[in-house]
Amino acid sequence: MFAKKTLVAAAALLAVAGAAQAQSSVKLYGMVDMSVGSFETAGGDRTTEVASGRMMTSYFGLSGSEDLGGGLKAEFVLESFLAADTGSNVTNNAGGFWGRGSWVGLSGDFGRVALGQYDNPLFASGYLYNPFGSSMYFSPTMRHYYGIFGNVTSLGFDTGFVNSVTYETPNMSGFVGTLQYSPKESGAAGRKNSYSAAVNYTAGPLSAQLTYVKGGISDTVGGFQTYKQDEKVWSLGASYDFGVAKAFLQYTDVDDKTSAQEDKIYQVGVSVPLTDKASVMASYGQLKRDSGGSTLNDKVFSLGYGYALSKRTDVYGVFTNNQTTNLESGQSFAVGVRHNF
């Protein structure tokens, strides 16, 4: 009798576990990007490097969802940047290990509400509307926004808002809206909240996004300051797929109240498919800075070729030229491979 009851209990537990597994899922995924090349920024020294993340920052992540019934889902994301050439972690401005994303949220017919570190809509607009995507080295826009590899840095916040609440609307006839809020979490003088709002329209070959960000100033915690500048940012990005080529356009205005400077950032680009696996990409971008009557221009031109070896693996070659006011121009060339898993 005892053995029979034990078997019945075990069967019940297995049934519950199976049902739970059917309603929830967790996956491991990521991308490794490695290249070898000769790199030189305007006014800088030339170096030969085996580099990680020049076309796209390498990362790995965990994500999952649970079906709560009635169309409601619980979701989470934990993603970390990594330097595949050395095996080290690449942190965000806040010094966090999960520097690419770390949030939990609810989604349904109403859209999605997420709490934690979530992509800022300006970052999304930045990579959507240039042919080199989120490349911090080859994309003129990303170089001018974040300055990781260039001579200028325009934005005082990271690719994602930490300590944030984000709401994304459902798709309404091609329109999707985003609202984001990050409180200052401090009573110290001069600290300010951060906000962002965006509306995206995508239908057929046309896509466009208007974005506004009000960046605040946060405390320095553990040697890291997440929000560094009091600034207002307006941006418009657009693309149109003509079939034989896809055209890209971006304009961004950054008014920095902290240092009394204004940046105007432009980018035009094109991606041309040569075959179903090969394409050519070209992008030109310029940052014009007005700071107390003095001006600075930073120009970036990139020309690249990409070839898909499979749905998950591609190879590429890119040439980039960088010119900055009063500095000798710099040229870079790299070939690399990306693998998604």
C-alpha positions as CSV (number, residue, x, y, z in Angstrom):
1,M,0.0,0.0,0.0
2,F,2.8,2.4,0.9
3,A,4.6,1.7,-2.4
4,K,1.4,2.3,-4.3
5,K,0.8,5.7,-2.6
6,T,4.4,6.7,-3.3
7,L,4.1,5.9,-7.0
8,V,0.8,7.9,-7.2
9,A,2.5,10.9,-5.5
10,A,5.5,10.7,-7.8
11,A,3.3,10.6,-10.8
12,A,1.4,13.7,-9.5
13,L,4.7,15.6,-9.0
14,L,5.9,14.7,-12.5
15,A,2.6,15.9,-13.9
16,V,2.8,19.2,-12.1
17,A,6.5,19.6,-13.2
18,G,5.5,18.9,-16.8
19,A,2.7,21.4,-16.7
20,A,5.0,24.1,-15.2
21,Q,7.7,23.4,-17.8
22,A,5.1,23.7,-20.6
23,Q,4.0,27.1,-19.2
24,S,7.5,28.5,-18.6
25,S,10.9,28.5,-20.4
26,V,14.5,29.7,-19.8
27,K,17.1,29.9,-22.5
28,L,20.8,30.7,-22.8
29,Y,21.9,32.7,-25.8
30,G,24.5,35.2,-27.0
31,M,26.9,36.3,-29.7
32,V,30.7,36.3,-30.0
33,D,32.3,38.8,-32.4
34,M,36.0,38.7,-33.0
35,S,38.2,40.5,-35.5
36,V,41.8,41.2,-36.4
37,G,42.9,44.5,-37.9
38,S,44.9,47.7,-37.9
39,F,43.2,50.4,-35.8
40,E,43.9,54.1,-35.7
41,T,41.7,57.0,-34.4
42,A,42.3,60.5,-35.5
43,G,45.4,61.9,-33.7
44,G,46.1,58.5,-32.2
45,D,48.7,55.7,-32.6
46,R,48.2,52.8,-34.9
47,T,47.8,49.4,-33.3
48,T,47.4,45.9,-34.6
49,E,44.9,44.0,-32.5
50,V,42.9,40.8,-32.1
51,A,39.8,42.5,-30.9
52,S,36.4,41.6,-29.5
53,G,33.2,43.4,-30.2
54,R,34.2,45.9,-32.9
55,M,31.3,45.0,-35.2
56,M,28.9,44.2,-32.3
57,T,29.8,43.9,-28.6
58,S,30.0,40.2,-27.6
59,Y,27.6,39.1,-24.9
60,F,25.7,36.2,-23.4
61,G,22.4,36.2,-21.7
62,L,19.6,34.3,-19.9
63,S,16.0,35.0,-20.5
64,G,12.7,33.4,-19.6
65,S,9.0,33.7,-19.6
66,E,6.0,32.2,-17.8
67,D,2.5,32.0,-19.1
68,L,0.3,33.4,-16.4
69,G,-3.0,32.8,-18.3
70,G,-5.4,35.2,-19.9
71,G,-2.7,36.5,-22.3
72,L,-0.5,37.7,-19.4
73,K,3.2,36.7,-19.2
74,A,6.0,37.2,-16.7
75,E,9.4,37.8,-18.3
76,F,13.0,38.4,-17.3
77,V,16.3,39.1,-19.0
78,L,19.9,39.0,-17.6
79,E,22.6,39.9,-20.2
80,S,26.3,40.5,-19.8
81,F,28.8,42.1,-22.2
82,L,32.1,40.2,-22.5
83,A,35.5,40.8,-24.1
84,A,36.0,37.5,-26.0
85,D,39.7,38.3,-26.7
86,T,40.6,38.2,-23.0
87,G,37.7,36.5,-21.4
88,S,36.9,39.5,-19.2
89,N,33.6,41.1,-18.4
90,V,32.7,44.5,-19.9
91,T,30.7,46.6,-17.5
92,N,28.2,49.3,-18.1
93,N,28.4,52.9,-16.6
94,A,27.1,51.6,-13.3
95,G,29.9,49.0,-13.1
96,G,27.4,46.1,-13.3
97,F,28.1,42.6,-14.4
98,W,24.8,42.3,-16.1
99,G,25.6,45.4,-18.1
100,R,23.6,44.7,-21.2
101,G,20.3,44.2,-19.6
102,S,18.7,43.1,-16.3
103,W,15.0,43.4,-15.9
104,V,11.8,41.6,-14.9
105,G,8.4,42.5,-16.3
106,L,4.8,41.7,-17.3
107,S,3.5,41.7,-20.9
108,G,0.1,41.2,-22.5
109,D,-2.4,42.9,-24.7
110,F,-1.5,46.2,-22.9
111,G,2.1,46.0,-24.0
112,R,5.0,45.5,-21.6
113,V,6.0,47.0,-18.3
114,A,9.7,46.3,-17.2
115,L,11.6,47.1,-14.0
116,G,15.4,47.3,-13.9
117,Q,18.0,48.0,-16.6
118,Y,16.2,48.3,-20.0
119,D,17.5,49.5,-23.4
120,N,17.0,53.3,-23.8
121,P,14.9,54.1,-27.0
122,L,17.7,56.4,-28.2
123,F,20.1,53.4,-28.3
124,A,17.5,51.4,-30.2
125,S,17.0,54.3,-32.7
126,G,20.8,54.5,-33.1
127,Y,21.3,50.9,-34.2
128,L,18.1,50.6,-36.2
129,Y,18.8,53.5,-38.6
130,N,22.4,53.0,-39.7
131,P,23.8,50.1,-41.7
132,F,26.4,49.1,-39.1
133,G,23.9,48.6,-36.3
134,S,25.2,48.8,-32.8
135,S,28.9,48.7,-33.8
136,M,30.7,51.0,-31.3
137,Y,33.7,51.2,-33.7
138,F,32.4,51.2,-37.3
139,S,29.0,53.0,-36.8
140,P,29.5,56.8,-37.0
141,T,26.4,57.3,-34.8
142,M,27.5,54.9,-32.1
143,R,31.0,56.5,-32.0
144,H,29.5,59.9,-31.6
145,Y,26.8,58.9,-29.0
146,Y,29.0,56.9,-26.7
147,G,32.7,57.7,-27.6
148,I,34.0,54.3,-26.6
149,F,36.5,54.3,-29.5
150,G,36.4,57.9,-30.8
151,N,37.6,61.3,-29.7
152,V,34.2,62.7,-28.6
153,T,31.5,61.5,-26.3
154,S,28.1,63.2,-26.6
155,L,25.7,61.3,-24.3
156,G,25.9,61.3,-20.5
157,F,23.9,58.1,-20.1
158,D,24.4,54.4,-21.2
159,T,22.8,52.3,-23.8
160,G,20.3,51.2,-21.2
161,F,18.6,53.1,-18.3
162,V,19.4,51.5,-15.0
163,N,17.0,51.8,-12.0
164,S,14.2,52.4,-14.5
165,V,10.6,51.7,-15.2
166,T,9.8,51.2,-18.9
167,Y,6.5,50.9,-20.7
168,E,6.1,49.8,-24.3
169,T,2.7,50.0,-26.0
170,P,1.5,47.1,-28.2
171,N,1.8,47.6,-32.0
172,M,-1.1,49.8,-33.1
173,S,-1.3,49.9,-36.9
174,G,2.5,50.1,-37.1
175,F,3.0,52.5,-34.2
176,V,4.8,51.5,-31.0
177,G,5.4,54.0,-28.2
178,T,8.0,53.8,-25.3
179,L,8.0,55.7,-22.0
180,Q,10.9,55.4,-19.6
181,Y,11.7,56.8,-16.2
182,S,14.7,56.6,-13.9
183,P,14.5,58.3,-10.5
184,K,17.5,60.2,-9.1
185,E,17.4,58.0,-6.0
186,S,19.2,60.8,-4.0
187,G,18.4,63.9,-2.0
188,A,21.8,65.5,-2.8
189,A,21.8,68.9,-4.5
190,G,22.0,68.9,-8.3
191,R,20.7,65.4,-8.7
192,K,18.0,65.0,-11.3
193,N,15.6,62.3,-12.7
194,S,16.0,60.9,-16.2
195,Y,13.2,60.4,-18.7
196,S,12.8,59.2,-22.3
197,A,9.9,58.9,-24.7
198,A,9.8,57.6,-28.3
199,V,7.3,56.7,-31.0
200,N,8.2,54.3,-33.8
201,Y,6.4,53.7,-37.0
202,T,7.1,50.7,-39.2
203,A,5.0,49.6,-42.2
204,G,6.3,47.9,-45.3
205,P,9.6,49.3,-46.5
206,L,9.3,52.5,-44.3
207,S,10.5,52.8,-40.7
208,A,11.0,55.9,-38.6
209,Q,11.4,56.9,-34.9
210,L,11.2,60.2,-33.0
211,T,13.0,60.1,-29.6
212,Y,13.3,62.5,-26.7
213,V,15.6,62.0,-23.7
214,K,16.0,64.2,-20.6
215,G,19.2,62.9,-18.9
216,G,19.7,63.7,-15.3
217,I,22.7,63.5,-12.9
218,S,23.1,60.7,-10.4
219,D,25.4,60.1,-7.4
220,T,28.7,58.3,-7.7
221,V,28.3,54.9,-6.1
222,G,31.3,52.6,-5.7
223,G,33.3,54.8,-8.0
224,F,30.7,54.7,-10.8
225,Q,28.4,57.5,-12.0
226,T,25.6,56.2,-14.1
227,Y,24.0,59.5,-15.3
228,K,26.7,62.1,-15.9
229,Q,25.2,65.1,-17.6
230,D,22.1,67.3,-17.4
231,E,21.0,67.3,-21.1
232,K,18.1,67.3,-23.5
233,V,18.3,65.0,-26.6
234,W,16.1,65.0,-29.7
235,S,16.6,62.4,-32.4
236,L,15.0,61.4,-35.6
237,G,15.9,58.2,-37.5
238,A,14.4,56.7,-40.6
239,S,15.1,54.0,-43.2
240,Y,13.5,52.9,-46.4
241,D,14.0,49.6,-48.2
242,F,14.0,50.0,-52.0
243,G,14.7,46.4,-52.5
244,V,17.9,47.0,-54.5
245,A,19.2,49.1,-51.5
246,K,18.2,50.2,-48.1
247,A,18.7,53.8,-47.2
248,F,19.3,55.2,-43.6
249,L,19.1,58.7,-42.2
250,Q,19.7,60.1,-38.6
251,Y,19.7,63.5,-37.0
252,T,20.4,64.0,-33.2
253,D,20.6,67.2,-31.2
254,V,22.2,67.0,-27.8
255,D,21.9,70.1,-25.6
256,D,24.3,69.6,-22.6
257,K,23.4,72.0,-19.7
258,T,26.3,70.7,-17.6
259,S,29.1,71.9,-19.9
260,A,27.1,74.5,-21.9
261,Q,27.7,72.8,-25.2
262,E,25.5,71.6,-28.1
263,D,26.2,68.7,-30.4
264,K,24.5,68.2,-33.7
265,I,25.0,64.6,-35.0
266,Y,24.2,63.6,-38.6
267,Q,24.4,60.2,-40.4
268,V,23.5,58.9,-43.8
269,G,24.0,55.3,-44.9
270,V,23.1,52.6,-47.3
271,S,23.1,48.8,-47.4
272,V,23.1,47.0,-50.8
273,P,22.5,43.3,-51.1
274,L,24.7,41.7,-53.7
275,T,23.3,38.2,-53.3
276,D,21.0,36.5,-50.7
277,K,24.2,36.1,-48.5
278,A,26.4,39.1,-49.4
279,S,26.0,42.8,-48.9
280,V,27.9,46.1,-49.0
281,M,27.4,48.8,-46.4
282,A,28.5,52.4,-46.3
283,S,27.9,55.1,-43.7
284,Y,29.0,58.7,-43.3
285,G,28.5,60.6,-40.0
286,Q,29.5,63.9,-38.5
287,L,29.3,65.5,-35.1
288,K,29.4,69.3,-34.9
289,R,30.1,70.7,-31.4
290,D,29.5,74.3,-30.3
291,S,31.0,74.9,-26.9
292,G,31.3,78.5,-25.7
293,G,32.0,79.8,-29.2
294,S,34.6,77.2,-30.1
295,T,33.7,74.5,-32.6
296,L,34.8,70.9,-33.1
297,N,34.0,68.6,-36.0
298,D,34.4,64.8,-35.9
299,K,33.8,62.9,-39.1
300,V,33.6,59.1,-39.6
301,F,33.2,57.2,-42.9
302,S,32.9,53.4,-42.9
303,L,32.7,51.0,-45.8
304,G,32.1,47.3,-45.2
305,Y,31.3,44.0,-46.7
306,G,29.4,41.2,-45.0
307,Y,28.8,37.5,-46.0
308,A,26.5,35.1,-44.2
309,L,28.0,31.6,-43.9
310,S,24.8,30.4,-42.2
311,K,21.8,31.8,-40.3
312,R,24.0,32.2,-37.2
313,T,27.5,32.9,-38.6
314,D,28.8,35.7,-40.8
315,V,32.2,37.2,-41.8
316,Y,32.9,40.8,-42.6
317,G,35.6,43.3,-43.6
318,V,35.4,47.0,-42.8
319,F,37.4,50.2,-43.6
320,T,36.9,53.3,-41.5
321,N,38.3,56.8,-41.8
322,N,38.1,59.3,-38.9
323,Q,38.8,63.0,-39.0
324,T,38.7,65.4,-36.0
325,T,39.4,69.1,-36.0
326,N,43.1,69.9,-35.7
327,L,44.1,66.2,-35.6
328,E,45.7,64.0,-38.2
329,S,43.1,61.6,-39.7
330,G,43.2,58.0,-38.8
331,Q,42.3,54.9,-40.9
332,S,41.3,51.5,-39.6
333,F,40.7,48.1,-41.3
334,A,39.5,44.9,-39.8
335,V,38.2,41.4,-40.9
336,G,36.2,39.4,-38.5
337,V,33.6,36.7,-37.7
338,R,30.4,36.8,-35.7
339,H,28.6,33.7,-34.3
340,N,25.2,33.7,-32.6
341,F,24.2,30.9,-30.3
